[in-house]
């Protein structure tokens, strides 16, 4: 086994039949020669100076309560009683800053519908950390608000009565294939908790230093680690929802 070779394993994937580890050049050669190893692929990291993001702009004078529901017919679904009750949604993102403190999410905690949280970047369960001090940002908070937020007479999310698993897989300080590794680990964890839906507002194409970046030809549904894991999740009956990316005329990512 790998451990018998003195390898310190970071994480394993049952779905991909894979393991992640930190290896020396000698260990790479030795492990590549093992009969049960098909291939070795780098899980890259990259360091760059941290930056500080100023406060976010706010939207004013918009009737969000009715507009954001009616745009896609959610108001009619809510009137028919479809509000996410009994469904478990796993949200993959870059952090969920202050979700545990905001009034709009209080109902989730009071009703015991926050099933679990896990930070696959820092290796702990705190996904609510401050954006500026740790790099765990607020995009997940924004996404969760559109799904679950409730502010009486002002705002209601798409599925406010669902159960939730919050998973930080994205490190704002860098863009590397390590985050795909995080995503696969988070997917298997969410599956073990009975997630029905994966909601991911993340995409991977180019990486820092161009280390491990994908070409357009790689986006064939059979190459990227998170694509392979997403296929397995779908085969298990999980609905996998992913953002298409904000690349405009450059096409879908």
N, C-alpha and C positions, 0 to 999 in steps of 0.2 A: 504494500500500500504506500501511498504518498507519505504518510506519517512515519513509516518505517524508513523512509529515505531521508528523514530529518527535516521534512518540509513543514513550515508553520502555515497552516491554511487559514485564510481570512474568512472565507465563506464558501458554501457549497450550493449547487443547484441540482435538485432532483430532476427538474423539468428538462434541463439542457445536458444532464449527465456531465456536469462540469464542476471545477473547483477553482477558486482564486487564491493566489499565494504570492508572497514576495520571494523571488528566487535569484540566486547568483548565476552567472554565466555557466559555471560548472554544473549546477543543479539543473538548469534548463536542458543541457545536453544529455544528462543522465536520465531525466524524466522523459524526454522525447524518445529515448530508446526503449522505454517500458512497453511491453506488448499491449497493454490496455489503454495506452494514450494515443488518440487519433491525431491531435494537433495541439499546439500551444499558441495562443493568441495574446498579445500584450493587452493589459488593462492599464491604460496610461494615466499618468498624473502630470500636472503642469503647475508651476507657481508663477504668479504675477502680483504686482502691488495691489493692495486692497484700495477700494475707493468708497467714498461716503455718498449716499444718495440723499438728497434733500427731501422735504415733505412732499407728499403727492397732491396734485390738483384735485379739486372736488367738483362734482357736477351739481349745479343749482338750477332751480326753477324747472325741474323735469318731473312729471308725474310717473315716477318709476313703478309705483304699486300696480297701476293698471297697464302701463305700456309694456313693461318687460314680460308680463304674463300673457297678454293678449297677442303679442307679436307672433308667437308660435302656438297659440291655442291652449296654453296651460290654464287659463282662467276657466275654460270649459271642462278640462280634466279635473280641476279642483272642485268645481261645482258637482261633478259626478262622483266625488269621493276619492279620487286618485291623487294622494298627496305623499306617496312614498312609504306609507306605513307597512312595516314588515319586510322592507327591502334594506339590505346592507350595502352601502356605497363606500368604496375605498378611494380616497382622493390622494393622488401622488403630486407633489409640488415642491416648492423651494422653502416652505415654512408657513406657519399659521400663526403669525405674531398676534398676541393678545386675544385670540379666539376664546380663551378661558376667562377673559375679563369683560367681554363686550356683551351688552344687554341683548343684542340681536341673536346671540347663540345660547342664551341662558336656558331656553326650553330644552335643548339637547341634553344638557348636563342634569337638569332637574328631573327629567324623565328617564335618565339612565341609558340614553341612546348613543353616548360616546363610547363605543366598544373598546377601542384601543388607539394608542398613538405610538409611533416609533420613528426615531431619527436615524436613518441609515448613513448619514454623513458623519455625525458626531458619535454615533454608537450608543445613544441613550434613548429615553422615551419622551424627552422634552422637545416638542415641536412648536412651542409657543414663544420661544426666545425673542429678545429684542433684535430688530433688524440691524441696527447700526453697530452693535457691539460684537455680534457673532457672524454676520453675513447671512443668517437665516431670515429671509425677507417675507414680504406680505402678500405675494401673489397668491399663495394658497388661501389666505384669508379672504381675498377678493373672490376667488373661485367658489369657496365654500359658502360665501354670502349669497351668491346667485342660486346655489342649490338649497341651502338650509336656512338662510337668514329670515328672521321675522321681527319686524318693528310694527306694532299695532297701528293700523290705519295709515301706514306709510309704505311698508315694503313687505313682500312675501316671496321667498325663493321657490324654486321649481318643485322640490320634494322636502318640505320642512319637517315631515314626520318620519323620515327615514332614519336608520341607524348609520353611524359613521365610524370609519377607520381613517385616521389622518397619518400620512406617511411622507416624511421628508426624504427625498432621494436626490434633490438638486442642490449643488453647492454654487452659490452666486459668485464666489471668488474665482471660479474657473469654469471651463467647459471642456470636459474630458470624457473618455469612454468609461471611466470609473463610475460615472452617473448611470450608465446603462447597467453596469453590474449591480448598482444599488437598486435600480428599478426591478430587475429580475428577482433579487432577494425580497424586495417589498411585495412583489406579486405573489410569490409563493407563501409569504407570511399572511397576506390578506386572504388568499385561498384557504389557508388553514383555519381562518376565523369565520369562514362561510360567506365571504363577500359575493354579492350578486352582480355588482357593477364596478368596473375600474374607471375612474375619471382622471385623465392625465392631461395637463396643459403644458406639456414638455415635448420637445422634438430635438433630434440630433442629426446633424449633417456635417458641419465643420467643427473641428476641435482646436484648442489653443496650440500654437506652434505647428498646426496642420498635422499633428501626430494622430494617426488613426482615422482621419477624416474620411467620409464616404463620398464617392462619386455618384452622379445621377444613375449610373448603371447598377450601383449597389442597392438602390431603392427598389428592389424587385420583389419584396415580400418574403425573401428567403435568405437574407444575409445578416442584417442587424440583429444583435442579441435580443433587444426588446421586441423586435418583430416576431422572432421565433417564439419568445415567451408569450407574447400576445396571442399568437395562434394557438398555443397550448391552452391558455386560459379560455379562449373562445370554445375550444373543443370540450372543455369541462363545463360549458354552459354559462360562463361568465360573459357579460356584455362589456366589451372593451371600447371605451370612448376616448379618442385622442384628438387634440387640437390639430388643425391643418397647418399651422404656422402663419407668421405674419410677413411673408416674403413677397406679397403683391404680385407684380408682373413676372416674378421669377418662378412662379408656379407653386404647386403644393409640395410640402416637404415630406 
